[in-house]
Amino acid sequence: MGISQYMAKEIMKELNNRSREFYEFILPPVDMVEGANDLVVTIDLPGFAKKDIKLRILGNVLSISAKREDVENEGTVYYKHRPIQIHKKIPLPISVSDDERIDGTAIYQDGVVTLRIPIPNFSTIPIT
């Protein structure tokens, strides 16, 4: 392998690392929908095992963390954009006081986490 081929390979490797860092910053895709009594958060985390995903709510912020092992490939790697780890904090559109605890339930299926968060102090006002 000539010097220019080696440099091209190293440049591509560095670009792939920077690209992966960018994807780790913007990922995962998240949808939030307010239902009748809860907030439903859908998080796409393909490639991560259920045991490697951590969700935490503090105040009105949802923290999403996930980490997987990086697989060393034999041969030439042309693209490597899948994130190895994700750390994302998302403000929730609900008000929570400091002394209030929010408990949610999460289901993991086919690389998608569906989190249901009860809306605190939520009550429906009937119209008569």
Secondary structure, 3 states (H helix, E strand, C coil): CCHHHHHHHHHHHHHHHHHHHHHHHHCCCEEEEECCCEEEEEEECCCCCHHHEEEEEECCEEEEEEECCCCCCCCCCCCCCCCCEEEEEEECCCCCCCCCCCCCEEEEECCEEEEEEECCCCCCCCCC
